Amino acid sequence: MECVFGMVGKGFALVVADTSAVNSILVHKSNEDKIMVLDSHKLMGASGEAGDRAQFTEYVQKNVSLYQFRNGIPLTTKAAANFMRGELATALRKNPYMVNIVLAGYDKETGPSLYFIDYIATLHKVDKAAFGYGSYFSLAMMDRHYRPDMTVDEAIHLADQCIEEIRSRLVVAPQNFVIKIVDKDGAREHSWRRTTKD
């Protein structure tokens, strides 16, 4: 019952993910951070099979760091998204990763951006995106209340509305969520929304 969603506001992008590690009917952890900081100005929220999610996100993070180390400049958000799409497309014909990505980033030239990348290597630049069972409710809430010129506080309020809707509508809903933001000051954790302790 995973859920990852994100949106772009005025000068920032935000990613929210549940923090449950679940297998069948068992909850193994309730503090699994599914949003990886790729570099100083990029966040990658991932959903999917736990092993594929961990392996692919770490692989991407290390390759983005390697590119910056070799060339002295970081990849743009668009370049990182296209790198991920290429890797997923290559793996699709060999041993596919069952992982869906919401990539948020901030570039000095273009500002904030959000990319939707699914397990079959579909890539779209979007204003709002969601994966998992919670996407039915979070996309509905964002369709109704999202505006491109939202402030951070308004976006956090909308994220909280999405979380409340997911918790109240899903039969087996994730209890804890983490919210991260990227803007001109960099990528950082904003807050956690908890109903259960670790």
Secondary structure, DSSP 8 states (H G I E B T S, - for coil): --EEEEEEETTEEEEEEE--EEETTEEEES----EEEEETTEEEEEEE-HHHHHHHHHHHHHHHHHHHHHHSS---HHHHHHHHHHHHHHHHTTS---EEEEEEEEETTTEEEEEEE-TT--EEEESEEEEETTHHHHHHHHHHH--TT--HHHHHHHHHHHHHHHHHH-TT----EEEEEEETTEEEEEEEE-SS--
